[in-house]
Amino acid sequence: MEKIKIAHISDLHICLKHKKHNIKRVRKLIRLALKENVDHLIITGDISDNSNENDYLILKKILETNNLLKSEKTSIIIGNHDIFGGVQTVSDITNFPSKCSNTNYNEKLLVFISHFKELFDKTITISKNVFPYAKIFGNIALIGINSIDKYSKIKNPFASNGKVNKEQRKELKKLLNLPHLKEKLKIVLIHHHFYKNNINASSSFNAFWNKIENYTMKLRGKKKLIKLFKKNNIKLVLHGHSHELKEYYRKGIRFINAGGSIESDYYSQPGLYIIEIQNDIINTSLKFLQSEEIISENKKEELESIIV
């Protein structure tokens, strides 16, 4: 089997108004991935920091400029910020639950899908729903799942908890049982993490909001999903959500979190995972932007407007 090289990034949190530096970092990470000669780019959610369509346009332009705005080159899934947005100012903290309550979940989901329609081209689905989907290249099948739960005052008060609903789990089972997926090396793409102890999840927001999210970032029903993954011989799960760069195992399944690609609590440099697969052997490495690269780019772009 020919070696396949994948770059995994997550939680871009693009925001032209409040986080212009994230746009610069995304550009640099994409260039770093291309320097590594990757065959495929995977982005596991939270493209926009505040569920703003203009942020999607920024990423689309970056991908298009680098010849990556095509299904065979890039795969993407949705994050909670892509539906509900996030907190940029102190006043947002008190207003955020009300904002989430008034968000039209299905409409936001469709907006995300329509903006990145090129990346959902030629995917395999069970119904008219885009998620879950399968995408095959070579001996690999990528399985994209939507783990964003709907807002609930009790179960999801800050819109950051996750859940894969019953309908999607049912379709996921059917998808994984398709004959042409059976013998593939299957990699799941999902936004939420599978940590045992949710307190390990972290965030780069202000201290107060960080404490809240540490208790409201869990994936409900993860034991059922892990059981389903195990039954269907899932080898690898790629996700984001908590802003860390780490690998861990659950029930023998390998998990990679690239949530700290842009805003990391543990590394000063933006980074990405490189995943090399050959003959069912998976090797991973972390690649970081060097500090001097970031400084150089910042100086250069201080003299320019951000044009996308």
C-alpha positions in Angstrom: 0.0 0.0 0.0 1.3 3.4 -0.9 2.0 5.8 2.0 -0.7 8.4 2.6 0.1 11.6 4.5 -2.6 13.6 6.3 -2.4 17.0 8.0 -4.8 17.5 10.9 -5.8 20.9 12.3 -8.7 22.1 14.3 -10.4 25.0 16.1 -9.3 27.7 13.8 -11.5 30.3 15.5 -11.3 32.7 12.6 -12.7 36.2 13.5 -11.8 39.2 11.3 -13.0 41.6 14.0 -11.4 40.2 17.2 -8.8 37.6 16.1 -7.0 38.7 13.0 -3.9 36.9 14.2 -5.7 33.6 13.8 -6.1 34.2 10.1 -2.4 34.7 9.8 -1.7 31.5 11.7 -4.1 29.5 9.6 -2.4 30.7 6.4 1.0 29.7 7.9 -0.2 26.3 9.0 -1.7 25.5 5.6 1.6 26.4 4.0 3.5 24.2 6.5 1.2 21.3 5.6 1.9 21.8 1.9 5.7 21.9 2.6 5.2 18.5 4.3 3.7 17.2 1.0 0.5 16.0 2.6 -2.1 14.2 0.5 -5.1 15.4 2.5 -6.0 18.1 5.0 -8.5 17.5 7.8 -10.2 20.3 9.8 -12.3 19.1 12.7 -14.5 22.1 13.4 -14.8 25.6 14.9 -13.8 27.3 11.7 -15.5 30.5 12.8 -15.1 31.9 16.3 -18.5 33.6 16.2 -20.6 31.6 13.7 -20.0 34.3 11.0 -20.3 33.5 7.4 -17.5 36.0 6.5 -15.1 33.8 8.5 -16.0 30.8 6.2 -15.2 32.9 3.2 -11.8 33.7 4.6 -11.0 30.0 5.0 -12.5 29.2 1.6 -10.2 31.8 0.0 -7.1 30.4 1.8 -8.0 26.8 0.7 -8.7 28.0 -2.9 -5.4 29.9 -3.1 -3.6 26.7 -2.1 -5.6 24.5 -4.4 -7.2 22.7 -1.5 -10.9 23.7 -2.0 -11.8 20.3 -3.3 -13.2 17.1 -1.7 -10.2 14.9 -2.7 -7.8 17.4 -1.0 -9.7 18.5 2.2 -12.3 17.2 4.6 -14.1 19.3 7.1 -16.7 18.9 9.9 -18.6 21.4 12.0 -17.9 22.7 15.5 -20.0 24.2 18.2 -18.7 27.7 17.5 -19.8 27.3 13.9 -23.4 27.1 15.1 -23.6 29.0 18.3 -20.6 31.4 18.2 -18.6 32.3 21.2 -17.5 35.0 23.7 -15.4 37.9 22.7 -16.2 40.5 25.3 -17.2 40.5 29.0 -20.8 41.4 28.2 -21.0 38.4 25.9 -20.7 36.1 29.0 -24.1 37.1 30.4 -25.7 37.4 27.0 -24.4 34.2 25.5 -27.1 31.7 26.8 -29.8 33.9 25.4 -28.0 34.1 22.1 -27.8 30.3 22.0 -31.4 29.9 22.9 -32.4 32.1 19.9 -30.1 30.3 17.4 -31.7 28.3 14.6 -29.6 25.2 14.8 -30.7 23.6 11.5 -30.3 26.9 9.6 -26.8 27.3 10.9 -25.9 23.7 9.9 -27.2 24.3 6.4 -25.2 27.5 6.1 -22.0 25.7 7.0 -22.6 22.9 4.6 -23.5 25.3 1.7 -20.3 27.4 2.2 -18.1 24.3 2.1 -20.2 22.3 -0.5 -17.0 21.6 -2.5 -15.6 19.6 0.4 -18.7 17.5 0.7 -18.7 16.5 -3.0 -18.5 12.8 -3.7 -19.2 11.8 -0.1 -21.2 8.6 0.7 -24.3 9.2 2.9 -27.2 7.0 4.0 -29.9 9.6 3.6 -30.4 13.3 2.6 -28.4 14.3 5.7 -24.8 15.3 5.0 -23.7 13.9 8.4 -22.6 11.2 8.9 -20.6 10.8 5.7 -17.8 8.6 4.3 -15.1 9.7 1.9 -12.8 7.1 0.4 -9.3 7.7 -1.0 -7.0 4.7 -1.5 -7.4 2.2 1.3 -8.7 4.8 3.7 -12.3 5.7 4.6 -12.9 9.0 6.4 -16.0 9.1 8.5 -17.4 12.6 9.2 -19.7 13.0 12.2 -21.7 16.0 13.6 -21.3 16.0 17.4 -22.8 19.4 18.0 -25.7 19.1 20.4 -28.7 21.4 20.3 -29.1 24.1 23.0 -30.7 23.1 26.3 -30.9 25.1 29.5 -30.3 22.0 31.5 -28.2 19.6 29.3 -26.3 22.1 27.2 -26.5 25.6 28.9 -23.5 27.0 27.2 -23.8 25.2 23.9 -20.4 23.5 24.2 -21.5 20.0 25.2 -21.8 17.4 22.4 -24.0 14.6 21.4 -24.4 12.3 18.4 -28.2 11.9 18.2 -30.0 8.7 17.8 -30.8 9.3 14.1 -27.2 9.9 13.3 -26.0 6.9 15.2 -28.5 4.7 13.4 -27.2 6.1 10.0 -23.6 5.7 11.2 -24.2 2.0 11.8 -25.6 1.5 8.3 -22.7 3.5 6.8 -20.0 1.5 8.6 -21.7 -1.7 7.4 -21.5 -0.8 3.7 -19.6 -3.6 1.8 -17.1 -1.2 0.2 -16.2 0.3 3.5 -15.7 -3.0 5.4 -12.0 -3.6 4.5 -10.9 0.1 4.5 -8.8 1.6 7.3 -11.5 3.8 8.9 -10.7 7.2 10.5 -13.4 9.1 12.3 -13.6 12.9 12.2 -15.6 14.5 15.0 -15.4 17.8 16.9 -15.8 16.7 20.6 -13.2 14.9 22.7 -13.4 11.6 24.4 -11.5 12.3 27.6 -12.4 10.2 30.6 -12.3 13.1 33.0 -13.8 16.3 31.5 -11.9 18.6 33.8 -8.8 17.8 31.6 -10.5 19.8 28.8 -9.2 23.3 28.6 -10.0 26.6 26.9 -8.2 29.8 26.0 -11.0 32.2 26.9 -10.9 34.4 30.0 -10.5 32.7 33.4 -14.2 32.8 34.3 -15.4 31.4 31.0 -12.7 28.8 31.1 -14.0 27.5 34.4 -17.6 27.3 33.0 -16.5 25.5 29.8 -14.3 23.0 31.7 -17.6 21.6 33.1 -19.7 22.0 30.0 -17.5 20.6 27.2 -18.4 16.9 27.5 -19.6 14.5 24.8 -22.7 12.8 26.1 -23.1 9.2 25.0 -19.4 8.7 24.2 -19.4 5.2 25.7 -21.9 4.2 23.1 -19.8 5.7 20.3 -16.6 4.0 21.5 -18.4 0.7 21.6 -19.6 1.3 18.0 -16.1 2.3 16.9 -14.6 -0.8 18.5 -17.2 -3.1 16.9 -16.4 -1.6 13.5 -12.6 -1.7 13.8 -12.1 2.1 13.9 -8.4 2.6 14.2 -8.2 6.3 14.6 -10.4 9.2 15.8 -9.4 12.8 15.0 -11.0 15.7 16.9 -10.6 19.1 18.5 -12.7 21.1 20.9 -10.3 21.4 23.9 -7.4 23.6 23.0 -4.6 21.0 23.3 -2.4 19.0 21.1 -2.3 15.5 22.4 -2.8 11.8 21.7 -4.5 9.2 23.9 -6.2 5.9 23.8 -9.6 4.6 24.8 -10.4 0.9 24.6 -7.5 0.4 22.3 -8.6 3.2 19.9 -6.2 5.9 19.1 -7.4 9.5 19.5 -5.7 12.7 18.3 -6.7 16.1 19.4 -5.6 19.0 17.2 -7.7 21.6 19.1 -4.6 23.5 20.0 -3.6 24.1 16.4 -4.2 27.9 16.6 -5.0 28.8 20.2 -3.1 26.4 22.4 -2.9 26.5 26.2 0.3 24.5 26.3 2.4 25.6 23.3 3.3 29.1 22.3 3.6 28.1 18.6 0.7 27.1 16.4 1.0 23.5 15.3 -0.5 20.6 13.3 -0.4 16.8 13.3 1.1 14.9 10.4 -0.3 11.4 10.2 1.4 8.9 7.9 -0.4 5.7 7.0 1.1 2.7 5.2 0.0 -1.0 5.4 -2.3 -0.2 8.3 0.6 1.3 10.3 -0.1 4.8 11.6 2.7 7.1 12.5 2.2 10.7 13.9 4.3 13.7 14.5 3.7 17.3 15.6 5.0 20.2 13.4 5.1 23.7 14.8 5.5 27.1 13.3 8.7 28.6 14.6 8.3 31.8 16.7 10.4 33.8 14.3 8.1 32.9 11.4 5.1 34.3 13.3 7.0 37.5 14.2 8.2 38.0 10.6 4.7 37.5 9.2 3.2 39.9 11.8 5.6 42.6 10.8 4.9 42.1 7.2 1.1 42.2 7.5 1.1 45.2 9.8 1.7 47.2 6.5 -1.1 45.4 4.6 -4.8 45.1 4.8 -6.2 41.6 5.2 -7.6 40.9 1.7 -9.7 37.8 1.2 
